[in-house]
Amino acid sequence: MYLLELYQNDYSKDLVVFDSLEDGKDFVSKITGYTLENDFVQGNKVEITNI
C-alpha cells in the first residue's frame, strides 16, 4: 500500500491510500495544474507537485 501525504510549510496531512504506486500516480496526474519535480531529501526520492 502507498500513502499520499500533503506537506505544506509546517503542516502535513495523510490524504489517501492506494494499492499500487501506479494507481497513486494516475490519480495525482489528473489534478489540474499538476507538474512533477524530482528531488532528493536525505537520500530519498521525493516527487513534488506544483499547482
Summary of the structure (lengths in Angstrom):
residues: 51
radius of gyration: 11.3
end to end distance: 25.1
largest distance: 29.3
contacts: 91
relative contact order: 0.19
helix: 18%
strand: 53%
